Amino acid sequence: MVNRRGIARLGMLAIGAALASAPGMAWADSSTDWLSSIDGALAGALPAADPSGLNLAISFDGIPLVQDGNATATTLSGEYGLAIAYGDGASATAEGGTGNYALADGTNAEAGAGGAAGSSGNNFNTAMDIGNNQTAVTDGDYNGAYAGAGSLIPDEGGQGSGSFNTAIDIGNNGTGASQVGAHAGSGGLEGLGDDGNHEFAFDFGNNSNGFAEGAVSVGGNNDIASYLGNAANDGSNGHWAYAGFGDNDIANVVGNNSFAASGGGFDPAVVGNNDIATVFDPFGTLGSTAVAGEGFDIPGNFDLAAVFGDGFDTFPGATGGNFLVEILPMLF
């Protein structure tokens, strides 16, 4: 029978001899343990692992599935949330309720879905920020996509819960921007109260040097806000599509530096329902304004404000009453 122990010992001796005769290989005194010498030689021969620079983090239900670079993804056990962050300084958080999803894709991208850690009842929210932000997440500017409770933006101090909300921000947010992108859910995301459920906000374009630019749908139910265009602060009150503090409101902007608001104003006690405000100004440079619904603390329902062109303003034509219509320019 072949002596297996003897063969194994001969094999190890052969490896040791080969390594000892290799050019450039330094060895300690032969009286030392040769096996330890082999381990040290192999360790010195292998190059150090280089960081990949991938900046990818994935977390599901409190389990970090991937962590590479400085991207961060946060979920909590038992909530079945999914967070994906991809990019230098990107941050995605899905917590504060069941089944939330957050995707941050880009440099300093920010996405928050659900509510703050320790909260509950903010379920099945989706936040997606795809684009680059000039300011880091740690600056507390909250640029990107946030869907759910007001506690997602603690600096505003707002209240209210939010479930089944969707916020999508596609584009870049520049230096000097604060709370720009897409917000959907509780009015607390804008520093106010009231819950928000089944809200949808979509911002497609670049925002720079301003406050509250993009799309905001908060403080009501089944509201839709979309902004398709670029927004830049020019000293006015901001350029955004805002729908909320009421139910079934729609605010839509197609163009640059415009403003559309439907529903209630910024007082949750005065709401507007079933209102529509839209601006269609794809080639303009001045921007336009359309406001439908509540006006001067008087509720407004089933109102329509529409602007087709550049430099027009419907306010207060379709506010503070029911079934009001204001369309500019008048084509008949």
Helices and strands as residue ranges (DSSP letters): H 4-21, H 34-45, E 56-60, E 63-68, E 72-75, E 82-86, E 91-95, E 101-105, E 110-114, E 126-130, G 137-139, E 144-148, G 150-152, G 154-156, E 162-163, E 166-170, E 181-185, G 187-190, E 196-197, E 200-204, E 207-208, E 214-218, E 224-228, E 231-232, E 240-244, E 250-255, E 259-263, E 276-281, E 289-293, E 304-308, E 318-319, E 325-328
